[in-house]
Amino acid sequence: MVRPLTLNEIVDVRAYERERDAFRAKVIKEKSLRRIGIGPFCSVVFENRTTIRFQVQEMARAENMVTDKAIQGELDTYNPLLPSRGELSLTLFLELTSEEALREWLPRLVGIEKSIILRTCAAKGEIVQRAEVEATHASQLSREDTTASVHYVRIKLDEEAQKAFAKEKVCIGADHPAYRHETELPEATKAALMADWDDA
């Protein structure tokens, strides 16, 4: 069972301003290991307690949230993105930087969030896990004729897959008909993700 972020872990706006520069630097350093490019314009960020807390703190700051009710609303939105033990929680970005690219690719990539796969080797052969769409966000981000630039997905690893993840080559990729690319995870990234499981 994942340990959710609580109100006690979210500091008020004035206190956050005092720690923000140092905290942002920490998050940037963590995301340097957690952001992985897949092909020419797709990337994923593997989320954890630090990155999710940063999202909540930044939203509270931007919206000047000062009540427990408002901040709890943000926690209720973002806590489902925390990974449980044996899970990977990913934010998927389509980094399309022009109106022309958006018009061309967003309709072509409908269903991209269901095409993310994790491939590992194991004693019994290759193990492939397919991402599941984060249920609380799916209806907001998916349509039949176009897709969004951001999606939230998770990948669940059983015990055998977790052991293979620790010891073997691991690749994250997409097998969408219009977008087939794959990237091997660096060992430092794998170590960071396994450390998340101990913190779940």
C-alpha positions in Angstrom: 0.0 0.0 0.0 1.5 3.3 -1.0 2.1 5.9 1.7 0.3 9.1 0.6 1.6 12.6 1.1 -0.2 14.4 3.9 -0.9 18.0 4.8 1.9 17.9 7.3 4.4 17.5 4.4 3.2 20.5 2.5 4.5 23.8 4.0 2.6 27.1 3.7 3.5 29.6 1.0 5.8 31.8 3.1 7.8 28.8 4.4 8.0 27.3 0.9 9.4 30.5 -0.5 12.3 30.2 2.0 13.1 26.6 0.9 12.0 26.8 -2.7 15.4 27.5 -4.4 17.1 24.6 -2.5 14.1 22.3 -3.1 14.0 23.1 -6.8 17.7 22.3 -7.1 17.1 19.0 -5.5 14.2 18.2 -7.8 16.1 19.2 -10.9 18.9 16.9 -9.8 16.5 14.0 -9.2 14.7 14.5 -12.5 18.1 14.4 -14.4 18.0 10.7 -13.6 14.3 10.3 -13.9 13.6 11.9 -17.3 14.2 9.5 -20.2 13.7 10.4 -23.8 11.9 7.9 -26.1 12.5 8.8 -29.7 12.6 12.3 -31.2 9.9 14.0 -29.1 8.5 11.7 -26.4 9.9 11.5 -22.9 8.8 10.1 -19.5 9.5 11.2 -16.0 9.4 8.6 -13.3 7.6 10.2 -10.4 8.3 9.7 -6.6 7.5 11.4 -3.4 9.9 14.3 -4.0 8.6 15.1 -7.5 5.0 14.8 -6.5 5.5 17.0 -3.4 7.2 19.5 -5.7 4.1 19.5 -8.0 1.8 20.1 -5.0 4.0 22.9 -3.5 4.2 24.6 -6.9 0.5 24.5 -7.5 -0.2 25.8 -4.0 2.3 28.6 -4.6 0.9 29.5 -8.1 -2.7 29.5 -6.9 -1.9 31.1 -3.5 -3.6 28.3 -1.6 -3.8 29.0 2.1 -6.5 26.6 3.4 -6.1 22.9 4.3 -9.1 22.1 2.1 -7.5 23.6 -1.0 -4.2 21.9 -0.5 -5.9 18.6 0.4 -7.7 18.9 -3.0 -4.2 19.0 -4.7 -3.0 16.0 -2.6 -6.1 14.1 -3.7 -5.2 14.8 -7.3 -1.5 14.0 -7.1 -1.3 11.2 -4.5 -2.6 8.6 -7.0 0.6 9.2 -9.0 2.8 7.9 -6.3 4.3 4.5 -7.1 3.6 1.5 -4.8 6.3 -1.1 -4.3 7.0 -2.9 -7.6 5.3 -0.1 -9.6 6.7 2.7 -11.8 4.6 5.8 -12.1 5.3 7.9 -15.2 4.3 11.2 -16.6 4.5 11.0 -20.4 5.3 14.1 -22.3 4.9 14.7 -26.1 7.3 17.5 -26.6 5.9 19.1 -29.7 7.1 22.7 -30.0 5.1 24.2 -32.9 1.5 24.5 -33.8 2.2 22.6 -37.0 3.7 19.7 -35.1 0.8 19.6 -32.7 -1.7 19.6 -35.5 0.2 16.8 -37.3 1.0 14.5 -34.4 -1.6 14.8 -31.7 -4.3 13.2 -34.0 -1.8 10.5 -35.1 -0.8 9.6 -31.6 -4.2 8.8 -30.1 -3.7 5.9 -27.7 0.0 6.7 -27.2 -0.5 6.4 -23.4 -1.5 2.7 -23.8 1.6 1.9 -26.0 4.3 2.5 -23.3 6.1 -0.7 -22.5 8.9 -1.8 -20.2 11.1 -4.7 -21.5 13.4 -6.7 -19.3 15.4 -9.9 -19.7 14.9 -12.8 -17.3 16.0 -16.4 -16.8 12.8 -17.6 -18.6 13.1 -15.1 -21.4 12.0 -11.5 -22.1 9.4 -9.9 -19.8 7.2 -7.1 -21.3 4.9 -5.0 -19.1 2.5 -2.6 -20.7 1.6 0.7 -19.0 -1.9 1.2 -17.5 -3.5 4.6 -17.8 -4.0 6.4 -14.5 -7.7 6.2 -14.0 -8.4 9.5 -12.4 -6.8 11.4 -15.3 -7.8 9.2 -18.3 -11.1 10.8 -19.0 -9.6 14.3 -19.0 -6.7 13.5 -21.4 -8.0 11.0 -24.0 -10.3 11.6 -26.9 -11.1 9.6 -30.0 -9.8 12.2 -32.5 -6.7 13.6 -30.7 -4.5 13.1 -27.7 -3.1 15.3 -25.0 0.6 16.4 -24.7 0.7 15.0 -21.1 -0.4 11.6 -19.8 -0.1 9.8 -16.5 0.5 6.0 -16.6 1.9 3.3 -14.3 3.7 0.0 -14.9 3.3 -2.9 -12.4 6.1 -5.4 -12.0 5.5 -8.8 -10.4 8.2 -10.4 -8.2 10.0 -12.1 -11.1 10.0 -8.8 -13.1 11.3 -6.9 -10.1 14.3 -9.3 -9.8 15.0 -9.0 -13.5 14.7 -5.2 -13.3 17.5 -5.1 -10.7 19.9 -7.4 -12.6 19.3 -7.2 -16.3 19.0 -4.7 -19.1 15.8 -2.7 -19.0 14.3 -0.7 -21.8 11.4 1.8 -21.8 9.6 2.3 -25.1 6.5 2.9 -27.2 5.0 0.4 -29.7 2.4 2.7 -31.1 1.8 2.2 -34.8 2.9 5.7 -35.6 5.7 5.9 -33.0 8.0 2.9 -32.3 11.1 3.8 -30.2 12.9 2.4 -27.2 15.6 3.6 -24.8 17.7 1.6 -22.3 17.5 2.8 -18.7 20.8 3.8 -17.2 21.9 1.9 -14.1 21.7 5.1 -12.0 18.1 5.5 -13.1 17.3 1.9 -12.2 18.9 2.4 -8.7 16.8 5.5 -8.1 13.6 3.8 -9.0 14.3 0.8 -6.8 15.0 3.2 -4.0 11.5 4.5 -4.5 10.1 1.1 -3.7 11.7 1.1 -0.3 10.0 4.5 0.4 6.6 3.4 -0.7 
